[in-house]
Amino acid sequence: MDLLAAIRIAVRRWYILAPLIVLSMLGSLAVRDQVQPSYEIDGVLPIVSSYVSTQEATDQLNRNSFVDVGGTSAIMATLGDSAEIRRAVEERGGDPSYVIGSASGAITVAVRTDSITRALATYRIVREELGVRLDTLQRSTGVPAAFRVTISDALAPTGGLASVTGRNRAMIASLGLGLVLSFATCVFIDYLLSRRRRGASRENPGTSWTSDDQAQEQNHATGEARPSNGPYTNQGAG
């Protein structure tokens, strides 16, 4: 059956197709409501150094190789992307699927998860885990505490955005499937009705058909329109 024939059947059986389409729309809305929205937060963790006011303190600070915030942020972002840190974040209740990077002497963190509370907790845990490791690295190289660089939380996000992309995608997919099934059901019902009509005509050869009935049968079989020529009666046996 070609597309044109299917469209003709859909038009002829509109009273069957219309309720099916409505049910498909209601079903897609129900599917959308079942999908939980996701929440997104994006934050920046700057690498900051201690404030010094004397030349001696400045020299001491400069002996810390981590004072190069550009290099340090890249190192910490790489560390934050490791399996070790992700496992630690997950063990503390965070979402290990965060995205981390570095830019302009800062660490960038993006979190997408199923609740704003967990998203904010993930961001905080990542900052804390990286902060501990940065301090450990400096301590292991003999940098005094007063001259160590730290990860600041001054720009930590306090809220996030709800994303409905996943919900809309599920709704569109279910609606598309529902429309396809609606058209298929309509064509199948038309086939059953047409077959029953043909069976009834064989059992009752004297049954009168109108030209419109005949045209619909020919339409269904060939997809070609037939003109209406008025009443037509099948010739019965005898």
C-alpha positions in Angstrom: 0.0 0.0 0.0 1.4 3.4 -1.0 1.3 6.6 1.0 -1.6 8.1 -1.1 -3.8 5.1 -0.4 -3.0 5.3 3.3 -4.0 8.9 3.3 -7.3 8.2 1.6 -8.0 5.5 4.2 -7.2 7.9 7.0 -9.5 10.5 5.5 -12.3 8.0 5.0 -11.9 6.6 8.6 -11.2 9.9 10.3 -13.7 9.0 13.0 -11.3 6.1 14.0 -8.0 8.0 13.5 -9.0 11.2 15.4 -9.5 9.5 18.8 -6.3 7.5 18.3 -4.4 10.7 17.7 -5.9 12.3 20.8 -4.9 9.2 22.9 -1.3 9.4 21.4 -1.1 13.1 22.5 -2.3 12.3 26.0 0.1 9.4 26.2 3.1 11.5 25.2 2.2 14.0 27.9 2.0 11.2 30.5 5.4 9.9 29.3 6.8 13.5 29.7 5.6 13.7 33.3 7.3 10.4 34.1 10.7 11.7 33.1 12.5 13.5 35.9 14.0 16.9 34.9 17.7 17.3 35.2 19.5 20.3 36.9 22.5 22.1 35.7 25.1 24.2 37.5 28.3 25.6 36.2 31.0 27.1 38.4 34.6 28.4 38.5 37.2 27.5 41.1 40.0 30.1 41.0 43.5 29.3 42.1 44.6 32.0 44.6 47.8 32.7 46.4 48.5 34.4 49.7 48.9 38.1 50.0 52.4 39.2 50.8 53.8 42.6 51.6 57.6 42.2 51.8 60.2 41.3 49.3 61.3 38.4 51.4 57.8 37.0 51.5 57.5 37.5 47.8 60.6 35.6 47.1 59.4 32.8 49.4 56.1 32.7 47.5 57.8 32.6 44.1 59.7 29.5 45.2 56.4 27.7 45.2 56.1 26.0 41.8 52.3 26.0 42.2 52.1 29.8 42.2 51.8 29.6 38.4 48.0 29.5 38.5 47.7 28.7 34.8 49.7 25.5 35.1 48.3 24.6 38.5 44.7 24.9 37.3 45.5 22.6 34.4 47.1 20.0 36.7 44.2 20.1 39.1 41.7 19.8 36.3 43.5 16.7 35.1 43.6 15.3 38.6 39.9 16.1 39.0 39.1 14.1 35.9 40.8 11.0 37.2 39.0 7.8 38.3 40.3 8.3 41.9 38.6 11.7 42.4 35.4 10.6 40.6 35.3 7.5 42.9 35.8 9.7 46.0 33.0 12.0 44.8 30.6 9.1 44.3 31.5 7.6 47.7 30.5 10.9 49.3 27.2 11.1 47.6 28.0 13.2 44.6 27.5 12.6 40.9 30.8 11.3 39.3 29.7 12.3 35.8 30.6 16.0 36.2 32.6 17.8 33.5 35.9 19.5 34.6 38.4 21.7 32.8 40.6 24.7 33.2 40.7 28.2 31.8 42.6 31.4 32.7 44.0 30.2 36.0 40.8 28.6 37.2 39.1 25.2 37.3 35.8 25.0 35.6 33.2 22.5 36.8 29.8 21.6 35.2 27.3 19.3 36.9 24.2 17.8 35.4 22.2 15.6 37.7 18.6 14.7 38.8 18.4 17.1 41.8 19.6 20.6 42.5 20.7 19.4 46.0 23.0 16.7 44.6 24.3 19.0 41.9 25.4 21.6 44.5 26.8 18.8 46.7 28.8 17.4 43.8 30.3 20.8 43.1 31.3 21.3 46.8 32.8 17.8 47.0 34.9 18.3 43.9 36.3 21.5 45.3 37.0 19.9 48.7 38.7 16.9 47.2 40.9 19.0 44.9 41.7 21.4 47.7 43.0 18.6 49.9 45.2 17.2 47.1 46.6 20.6 46.2 47.6 21.2 49.8 49.1 17.7 50.0 51.2 18.3 46.9 52.6 21.6 48.2 53.3 20.1 51.6 55.2 17.2 50.1 57.5 19.7 48.3 58.2 21.6 51.6 56.1 24.7 50.9 55.2 26.5 54.2 51.5 26.8 54.8 51.6 30.6 54.7 52.9 30.5 51.1 50.6 27.8 49.6 48.1 28.5 46.9 44.5 27.4 47.5 41.3 26.7 45.6 38.8 29.5 46.3 35.1 28.9 46.6 34.2 32.6 46.3 32.5 32.0 43.0 30.6 28.9 44.1 27.1 28.7 42.5 24.1 28.9 44.9 21.5 27.6 42.5 21.0 25.9 39.2 18.8 25.7 36.2 16.2 23.0 35.6 16.6 21.4 32.1 13.6 19.8 30.4 15.5 18.7 27.3 15.2 15.0 28.3 11.5 15.3 29.1 10.8 17.0 25.8 12.8 14.4 23.9 10.8 11.6 25.5 7.5 13.3 24.7 8.4 13.8 21.0 9.6 10.2 20.6 6.4 8.8 22.2 4.2 11.1 20.2 5.9 10.0 17.0 5.5 6.4 17.8 1.9 7.0 18.8 1.1 8.6 15.5 2.6 5.8 13.5 0.7 3.2 15.5 -2.5 5.3 15.1 -2.2 5.3 11.3 -1.3 1.6 11.2 -4.3 0.8 13.4 -6.6 2.9 11.3 -5.5 1.0 8.1 -5.8 -2.4 9.8 -9.4 -1.6 11.0 -10.3 -0.4 7.5 -9.0 -3.7 6.1 -11.1 -5.7 8.6 -14.2 -3.7 7.8 -13.7 -4.1 4.1 -13.1 -7.8 4.4 -16.2 -8.3 6.5 -18.2 -6.3 3.9 -17.0 -8.6 1.1 -17.7 -11.7 3.2 -21.3 -10.4 3.8 -21.8 -9.9 0.1 -20.8 -13.4 -0.7 -23.1 -14.9 1.9 -26.0 -12.6 0.7 -25.6 -12.3 -3.1 -28.8 -10.3 -3.4 -27.5 -7.5 -1.1 -27.8 -4.1 -2.6 -24.7 -1.9 -2.7 -24.5 1.7 -3.5 -22.0 3.0 -6.0 -20.2 4.7 -3.1 -19.7 1.3 -1.4 -18.3 -0.1 -4.6 -16.0 2.9 -5.1 -14.7 2.6 -1.5 -13.9 -1.1 -2.2 -12.2 -0.3 -5.4 -10.4 2.6 -3.7 -9.1 0.3 -1.1 -8.0 -2.4 -3.6 -6.4 -0.1 -6.2 -6.0 3.3 -4.7 -8.0 4.7 -7.7 -11.1 6.9 -7.5 -14.3 5.7 -9.1 -17.1 7.9 -10.2 -20.5 7.5 -8.7 -23.1 6.3 -11.2 -26.1 5.9 -8.9 -27.5 2.7 -7.3 -26.1 -0.6 -8.4 -27.5 -4.0 -7.5 -25.4 -7.2 -7.5 -27.0 -9.9 -9.6 -27.9 -12.8 -7.2 -28.0 -16.4 -8.1 -31.2 -17.6 -9.7 
